[in-house]
Amino acid sequence: MSAGVFILILVVAIAALVLMIVKAKMHPVLALFIAALGTGIALGYGVTGSVDYISNGFGGTLGSVGITIILGAIISMAIEDTGAAKVIANFFIKLFRGKRMELAPALTAFIMSIPVFGDITMVLTAPIASMLSNKWVARGLVVCLSPLLITAMGGAFGNVLKNSPALEPLSKLIADSPIPAILVPWAIAAIMMTSVGSMTTAGMTAAAIVLPMMPDLGLSSLAAVLAIGSGTLMGNHYNNSGFWVMGQFFHLNTKQSVKYVTVPCAVASVICLIAVVILNAVRRWTPT
């Protein structure tokens, strides 16, 4: 299969995913499953082969990040009940003396995101979190269920894509293109994030694709990693659990979620990329 056909299948799959969620109002997990199955069949795996890749990807993702998400959710409930989040928020409110109030929840969320999964941080810092039930473990399991399932199904979709033989000619096509080398890992990560909807899966898949290109790209491992990380901020939309968690707990409809989640993340991706380009250029011109 040529790289062009692979890209066409990928574009159709993402378009179908968006239509299923937005127009047909289908649950993201079911929509991701249908998109992954259809993509697998289109890539020539057949129904049985596609289901095998989906099962392996789903189980593999749960095995790698499932415990982290669940324990993070439980920790976040403990943080809320002990009032730690409010203490941190109040500290920043006092620090800024009532000015620049938007920085208080932003910095609170930043600190909370260090020990727990990103989606759970949104739940923790959202006002509606206080309305959940009383036991930490039970609440943690309820909170983490949706991010867990959507992340795992995103991993299943990613597993279908990364096992395609077309990735090799696609990688060569990108590596041989005239675009600057630093943009290659960023672009691949952005494409994968837009496709699979999980920053973890997109980052790991992009790293696996970029690794064989490294000698031709002439990039340091650090620059490639930072570029991939920047790329995973792009394309945060309907197939990402964080997109739905943000919308659910901050009472945003789908259009508002696109405006306040997808667009800011895309802007952040570009800003991070610019910073990586500058730092990479400085490193190249700095004597060692």
C-alpha positions in Angstrom: 0.0 0.0 0.0 1.3 3.4 -0.9 1.7 6.3 1.5 -1.0 8.3 -0.5 -3.6 5.5 0.0 -2.7 5.3 3.7 -3.2 9.0 4.2 -6.5 8.9 2.3 -7.7 6.0 4.5 -6.6 8.0 7.6 -8.4 11.2 6.5 -11.6 9.2 5.7 -11.4 7.5 9.1 -11.0 10.7 11.0 -13.9 12.3 9.1 -16.1 9.3 9.7 -15.2 9.5 13.4 -16.1 13.2 13.7 -19.5 12.6 11.8 -20.4 9.6 14.1 -19.8 11.6 17.2 -21.1 15.0 16.1 -23.9 14.1 13.8 -25.0 10.7 14.9 -24.4 11.5 18.6 -22.6 8.2 19.1 -20.6 7.5 22.2 -16.8 8.2 21.6 -15.8 4.7 22.6 -18.2 3.0 20.2 -17.3 5.5 17.4 -13.6 4.9 18.0 -14.2 1.1 17.8 -16.1 1.4 14.5 -13.4 3.8 13.1 -10.6 1.4 14.1 -12.4 -1.6 12.7 -13.2 0.1 9.4 -9.6 1.4 9.1 -8.2 -2.1 9.8 -10.4 -3.6 7.1 -9.5 -0.8 4.6 -5.8 -1.4 5.4 -6.2 -5.1 4.4 -6.2 -6.7 7.8 -9.7 -8.3 7.4 -12.3 -8.4 10.2 -10.4 -11.0 12.3 -7.1 -9.3 12.0 -8.6 -5.9 12.7 -10.3 -7.2 15.9 -7.0 -8.8 17.0 -5.2 -5.5 16.6 -8.0 -3.6 18.4 -8.0 -6.1 21.3 -4.2 -6.0 21.7 -4.2 -2.2 21.5 -7.0 -1.8 24.0 -5.6 -4.3 26.4 -2.0 -3.0 26.0 -3.1 0.6 26.7 -5.1 -0.4 29.8 -2.1 -2.4 31.0 0.3 0.5 30.6 -1.8 3.4 31.9 -4.8 1.9 33.5 -3.4 1.6 37.0 -1.9 5.1 36.7 -5.3 6.6 35.8 -7.2 4.7 38.5 -4.7 5.5 41.3 -4.4 9.0 40.1 -8.2 9.4 40.3 -8.2 8.0 43.9 -5.4 10.3 44.9 -7.3 13.3 43.4 -10.4 12.5 45.5 -8.3 12.4 48.6 -6.7 15.7 47.6 -10.2 17.2 47.2 -11.6 15.9 50.5 -8.6 17.0 52.5 -9.0 20.5 51.0 -5.5 20.5 49.5 -6.6 21.8 46.2 -8.5 24.7 47.8 -5.4 25.5 50.0 -3.2 25.7 46.9 -5.8 27.8 45.0 -6.1 30.2 47.9 -2.4 30.5 48.2 -2.2 31.7 44.6 -5.1 34.1 45.1 -3.3 35.7 48.0 0.0 35.6 46.1 -1.5 37.7 43.2 -3.5 39.8 45.7 -6.8 39.3 44.0 -5.4 40.3 40.5 -4.9 38.0 37.5 -7.3 35.6 39.1 -7.2 33.3 36.1 -3.7 32.3 37.1 -4.9 30.8 40.4 -6.8 27.9 38.9 -4.3 27.5 36.1 -1.3 27.1 38.5 -3.4 24.9 40.8 -4.2 22.6 37.9 -0.5 22.6 37.0 0.5 21.4 40.4 -2.3 18.9 40.7 -1.4 17.4 37.3 2.0 16.3 38.5 0.9 13.3 40.6 -2.3 12.5 38.6 -3.5 11.9 35.1 -4.4 15.0 33.1 -8.1 14.2 32.6 -8.5 13.6 36.4 -6.9 17.0 37.1 -9.8 18.5 35.1 -12.2 16.7 37.3 -10.4 17.7 40.4 -10.3 21.4 39.6 -13.8 21.6 38.2 -16.5 23.0 40.5 -18.7 20.0 39.9 -16.2 17.7 41.5 -17.6 18.5 44.9 -20.9 17.0 44.0 -19.4 13.5 43.7 -20.1 10.8 46.3 -18.1 10.5 49.5 -15.7 7.5 49.3 -12.4 8.1 47.7 -12.0 4.7 46.0 -15.6 4.5 44.7 -15.4 8.1 43.5 -12.1 7.5 41.9 -13.4 4.6 39.9 -16.4 6.5 38.7 -14.3 9.5 37.7 -11.7 7.5 35.8 -14.1 5.2 33.9 -14.7 7.5 30.9 -11.1 8.6 30.4 -9.9 5.0 30.9 -12.2 3.6 28.2 -11.7 6.4 25.7 -7.9 6.3 26.2 -7.8 2.5 25.8 -9.9 2.6 22.6 -7.7 5.4 21.3 -4.8 3.0 21.9 -6.6 0.3 20.0 -7.1 2.7 17.0 -3.4 3.6 17.2 -2.4 0.0 17.2 -4.3 -0.6 14.0 -2.5 2.3 12.4 1.0 1.7 13.6 1.0 -1.9 12.3 0.3 -0.8 8.7 3.2 -1.6 6.3 2.4 1.8 4.7 4.0 3.6 7.6 7.5 2.8 6.3 7.0 4.5 2.9 5.1 7.3 4.6 8.1 7.9 7.0 10.5 7.9 4.1 8.3 10.3 2.2 8.2 12.7 5.1 11.9 12.3 5.8 12.8 13.0 2.1 10.5 16.1 1.9 12.1 19.6 1.8 10.5 20.6 5.1 12.9 21.4 8.0 14.0 18.4 10.0 12.7 19.7 13.3 9.1 19.8 11.8 9.1 16.1 10.9 8.6 14.7 14.4 6.2 17.5 15.3 4.1 16.8 12.2 4.1 13.0 12.7 3.0 13.5 16.4 0.3 16.0 15.4 -1.0 13.6 12.7 -1.0 10.7 15.2 -2.7 12.8 17.9 -5.4 13.9 15.5 -5.9 10.3 14.6 -5.8 8.4 17.8 -6.8 11.0 20.4 -4.4 10.0 23.1 -1.3 12.0 23.8 0.4 9.0 25.4 -0.4 6.7 22.4 0.3 9.4 19.8 3.7 10.2 21.5 4.8 6.6 21.7 3.7 5.8 18.1 5.3 9.0 16.8 8.6 8.1 18.6 8.5 4.6 17.0 8.0 6.1 13.6 10.7 8.8 14.0 13.4 6.6 15.5 14.5 5.0 12.2 14.6 8.5 10.6 16.9 10.0 13.2 20.2 9.5 11.2 18.7 11.2 8.1 17.1 14.0 10.1 20.3 14.9 12.0 18.4 15.8 15.2 19.4 15.2 18.7 17.2 12.9 20.7 16.2 15.8 23.0 15.0 17.9 20.1 13.0 15.1 18.6 11.4 14.3 22.0 10.4 18.0 22.5 9.1 18.3 19.0 7.0 15.2 19.5 5.7 16.5 22.8 4.7 19.7 21.1 3.0 17.8 18.3 0.8 15.9 20.7 -0.9 19.1 21.8 -2.3 19.5 18.3 -5.6 17.9 17.2 -7.2 17.6 20.6 -10.7 16.9 19.5 -13.6 14.3 19.5 -11.5 11.2 19.9 -9.6 12.4 23.0 -11.0 11.6 26.5 -9.7 14.9 27.8 -11.9 16.8 25.3 -15.0 15.2 26.7 -14.0 15.4 30.3 -13.4 19.1 30.0 -16.7 19.6 28.3 -18.6 17.5 30.8 -17.3 19.0 34.0 -17.2 22.6 32.8 -20.6 22.4 31.2 -19.5 23.0 27.6 -21.4 21.8 24.6 -19.5 20.3 21.6 -19.0 23.6 19.8 -17.8 25.3 22.9 -15.4 22.4 23.6 -13.8 22.9 20.2 -13.5 26.6 20.9 -12.1 26.3 24.4 -10.2 23.0 24.2 -9.2 22.2 20.6 -8.2 25.7 19.5 -6.1 26.7 22.6 -4.3 23.3 22.5 -3.5 24.0 18.8 -2.1 27.4 19.6 -0.1 25.9 22.5 1.3 23.3 20.1 2.5 26.0 17.7 4.0 28.1 20.5 5.9 25.1 21.9 7.1 24.2 18.4 8.5 27.8 17.9 10.3 27.5 21.3 11.8 24.1 20.3 12.9 25.5 16.9 14.6 28.4 18.6 16.3 26.2 21.2 17.4 23.7 18.6 18.9 26.6 16.5 20.7 28.0 19.6 22.1 24.5 20.4 23.4 24.1 16.8 25.2 27.4 16.9 26.5 27.2 20.4 30.1 25.7 20.7 30.3 22.6 22.8 
